[in-house]
Amino acid sequence: MALPPLNTLRVFEAAARHGSFVRAAQELHVTHGAVSRQIRLLEDSLGVALFERRNRAVFLTPAGEQLRAAAADAFSILTDSIDRIARRAASSTLVVSCEPTLAMRWLIPRLSRFQARHPHVQVHLFAAGGPIDFKRTGVDVAVRRNDFAWPAHVHAAPICDEWIGPVHAPSTDTAARRRLLHTATRPDAWQTWWRVSGLARPRGRLPEARYEHFYLSLQAALAGQGVAIASKLMAGDDLKDGRLVAPEGFRRDGSAYCLLADAPIAPDSAAGAWLAWLREETAATLAA
């Protein structure tokens, strides 16, 4: 069966929601008679009464109540979809949240390459990690490592695997190369390294230094204060420029980076362009 004209459904939904032809007419800026005619057309096309008319009042019949619920849902979905499309078309801004160390040591140095390729997209970058409330923060997409659980309604698109390895400055002296640099944000980094690399933990009690954040442990390694477990993404530029060395190489640690969003990421959207670029850039860094 062909669907009734959209306008008749729109008039019906308004009349059903208000419980009044008069108030529906006021909302739609038409006459009371125009509303009555559209409802009659709809009832004739369906072959069933949708309203009972008693003492100048109207009441939904069981069939009318069923159609009201369906029409309300349909118009809600349409309104939401049209709003998203309009906002995407009208706005060239992409609000991105990214884990702080990844943002500082990998993303920001490459951001100009994205903007050169997509000059119509203005990226607003915020440094943050862990769970995110997209509606409250206004963030469009979030770059996160999958080391925490996110809600089922959040859409996650894979970017790349995480590769880790021990790094230190070339000038680090022999004593400092025995000092393990730890970070509170990745407390099991060294244990993970020994597990995935198959290398035995050095015997005896090793000197240690502990830092609050991953970024600080990498800075300490650059300063020659010891050996830190680094993400290859975050240490890649320093390795390339000779400020750090990774004598044992890097291994996958079983985690991965994802791009989180509150809706599926369309390939032709700004978020889709961002995802494709992230995949390309991370692949280049990890292959170096």
C-alpha positions in Angstrom: 0.0 0.0 0.0 1.3 3.5 -0.9 1.9 5.8 2.0 -0.6 8.7 2.4 0.7 12.2 1.5 3.2 13.5 4.0 1.2 16.6 4.6 -1.9 14.6 5.7 0.3 12.7 8.2 1.8 16.0 9.5 -1.7 17.5 10.0 -2.8 14.3 11.7 0.2 14.2 14.1 -0.4 17.8 15.1 -4.2 17.2 15.7 -3.5 14.0 17.7 -0.8 15.7 19.8 -3.0 18.6 20.7 -6.3 16.7 20.8 -7.8 19.6 18.9 -8.3 20.5 15.3 -8.3 24.2 16.3 -4.9 24.1 18.1 -3.4 22.0 15.2 -4.6 24.7 12.8 -3.0 27.4 14.8 0.3 25.6 15.0 0.3 24.9 11.2 -1.0 28.3 10.3 -4.0 27.0 8.4 -7.7 27.1 8.9 -9.8 24.7 11.0 -11.5 23.6 7.9 -8.2 22.7 6.2 -7.3 20.5 9.1 -10.6 18.7 9.0 -10.3 18.1 5.2 -6.8 16.7 5.6 -7.9 14.3 8.4 -10.9 13.2 6.3 -8.6 12.5 3.3 -6.4 10.4 5.5 -9.3 8.5 7.0 -10.7 7.8 3.5 -7.3 6.6 2.2 -6.9 4.2 5.2 -10.6 3.2 5.3 -10.8 3.6 9.0 -11.8 6.4 11.5 -9.0 8.0 13.3 -11.0 10.4 15.5 -14.3 10.3 17.3 -16.1 13.6 17.1 -18.3 14.3 20.2 -19.7 17.6 21.3 -17.2 19.7 19.3 -14.3 17.7 20.8 -12.2 15.0 19.1 -10.8 11.8 20.6 -8.5 9.3 19.0 -9.9 5.9 18.1 -7.7 2.8 18.8 -6.5 3.0 15.2 -5.8 6.7 15.6 -3.8 6.1 18.8 -1.7 3.4 16.9 -1.0 5.8 14.1 -0.3 8.7 16.5 2.5 6.7 18.1 4.0 5.7 14.8 3.7 9.2 13.3 5.3 10.8 16.4 8.3 8.4 16.2 8.7 8.9 12.5 8.6 12.7 12.7 11.0 12.6 15.6 13.5 10.5 13.6 13.1 12.8 10.6 13.6 15.9 12.6 16.7 14.6 14.3 18.2 13.4 11.0 17.5 16.7 9.2 19.0 18.6 12.1 22.2 16.6 12.0 22.5 17.0 8.2 21.9 20.7 8.4 24.4 21.2 11.2 27.0 19.2 9.3 26.4 21.2 6.2 26.4 24.5 7.9 29.4 24.0 10.1 33.0 23.4 9.0 34.2 23.0 12.6 35.3 19.7 14.0 35.7 19.5 17.8 38.2 16.9 18.6 39.2 15.5 22.1 42.5 13.6 22.2 44.6 12.0 25.0 47.0 14.6 26.2 50.4 12.9 25.5 49.3 11.8 22.1 48.0 15.3 21.3 51.2 17.0 22.4 53.8 14.6 21.1 52.2 13.3 17.9 49.0 15.0 16.8 49.8 18.7 17.0 53.1 18.5 15.0 51.1 16.9 12.1 47.9 19.0 12.4 48.9 21.4 9.7 49.0 18.5 7.2 45.3 17.8 7.8 44.4 21.4 7.5 46.4 21.8 4.2 44.5 18.8 2.8 41.1 19.9 4.2 41.2 23.7 4.4 37.4 23.9 4.7 37.5 22.0 8.1 38.5 23.9 11.2 39.7 21.6 13.9 39.2 22.7 17.6 41.5 20.4 19.7 41.0 19.6 23.4 43.4 17.5 25.4 41.5 14.9 27.6 41.4 11.2 28.2 39.0 8.5 29.4 35.2 8.6 29.1 33.5 11.5 27.4 30.0 12.9 27.4 29.6 14.1 23.8 26.4 16.1 24.4 27.6 17.8 27.5 31.1 18.7 26.2 30.1 19.5 22.6 32.9 17.3 21.3 32.3 15.7 17.9 34.9 12.9 18.0 37.4 11.6 20.6 40.7 9.9 20.0 41.1 7.3 22.8 43.1 4.1 23.6 40.8 1.2 24.4 42.0 0.8 27.9 38.6 1.6 29.4 35.0 0.6 28.6 32.7 3.0 26.8 28.9 2.9 26.7 27.2 0.6 24.1 25.7 3.6 22.3 29.2 5.1 21.5 30.5 4.2 18.0 34.2 3.3 17.9 36.2 3.3 14.6 39.6 1.6 14.8 42.7 3.8 14.0 45.7 1.7 14.8 47.3 -0.8 17.2 49.5 0.5 20.1 53.2 -0.4 19.9 55.4 0.0 22.9 59.1 -0.3 23.7 61.8 1.0 26.1 63.5 4.2 25.1 66.2 6.4 26.4 68.4 9.3 25.3 71.6 8.3 23.5 73.6 10.2 26.1 72.1 8.3 29.0 74.9 6.9 31.1 75.3 3.3 32.1 73.9 3.8 35.6 70.9 5.7 34.4 70.1 3.0 31.8 69.2 0.7 34.8 66.7 3.1 36.2 63.1 2.3 35.2 60.9 5.3 34.7 57.2 4.6 35.7 54.1 6.6 35.1 50.8 6.6 37.1 48.7 6.8 33.9 50.2 3.5 32.6 51.3 1.8 35.9 51.7 -1.7 34.2 53.8 -0.5 31.3 56.9 -2.3 32.2 55.1 -5.5 33.1 53.3 -5.4 29.8 56.6 -4.9 28.0 58.2 -7.9 29.6 55.1 -10.0 28.7 54.8 -9.0 25.1 58.5 -8.9 24.3 59.3 -12.3 25.9 62.4 -10.6 27.5 63.2 -11.5 31.1 63.0 -8.8 33.8 66.5 -7.9 34.9 67.5 -9.6 38.1 68.0 -7.7 41.4 66.4 -4.5 42.6 66.5 -1.8 39.9 66.5 1.9 40.7 63.2 3.5 39.8 61.6 6.9 39.3 57.9 7.6 39.2 56.0 10.3 37.4 52.3 11.4 37.5 51.8 11.4 33.7 53.0 9.5 30.7 54.3 12.7 29.1 56.6 13.4 32.1 58.2 9.9 32.0 59.1 10.5 28.3 60.5 13.9 29.2 62.6 12.3 31.9 63.9 9.8 29.3 64.8 12.6 27.0 66.7 14.3 29.8 68.8 11.1 30.3 67.3 10.2 33.7 66.5 6.6 32.8 64.6 4.3 30.5 60.8 4.7 29.9 58.3 2.6 28.1 57.0 4.7 25.2 54.4 4.4 22.6 56.0 4.4 19.2 53.5 7.1 18.1 54.6 9.4 20.9 58.3 8.7 20.5 58.5 8.5 16.8 59.6 12.1 16.1 62.3 11.9 18.8 63.5 8.6 17.4 63.7 10.0 13.9 65.6 13.0 15.0 68.0 11.0 17.2 66.9 12.4 20.5 65.8 8.9 21.7 66.8 5.4 20.9 64.8 2.2 21.2 67.4 -0.6 21.4 64.8 -3.4 21.9 62.4 -2.1 19.3 58.6 -2.1 19.7 55.9 -4.7 20.2 52.1 -4.6 20.0 50.8 -4.4 23.6 47.2 -5.7 22.7 45.5 -2.3 23.0 44.5 0.0 20.1 43.5 3.6 19.4 40.0 4.3 18.3 38.0 7.3 17.2 34.8 7.6 19.3 31.6 9.4 18.3 28.0 9.4 19.3 26.8 8.4 15.8 28.3 6.4 13.0 31.0 8.3 11.1 30.0 9.0 7.5 33.0 8.8 5.1 32.0 12.0 3.4 31.8 14.0 6.6 34.5 16.1 8.3 34.8 13.4 10.9 35.2 10.8 8.1 38.0 12.9 6.6 39.6 13.1 10.0 39.4 9.4 10.6 40.9 8.6 7.2 43.8 11.0 7.8 44.5 9.6 11.3 44.7 6.1 9.8 47.1 7.3 7.1 49.4 9.3 9.5 49.5 6.7 12.2 50.4 4.0 9.6 53.3 6.2 8.4 54.6 6.7 11.9 54.5 3.1 12.8 56.1 2.0 9.5 59.1 4.3 10.0 
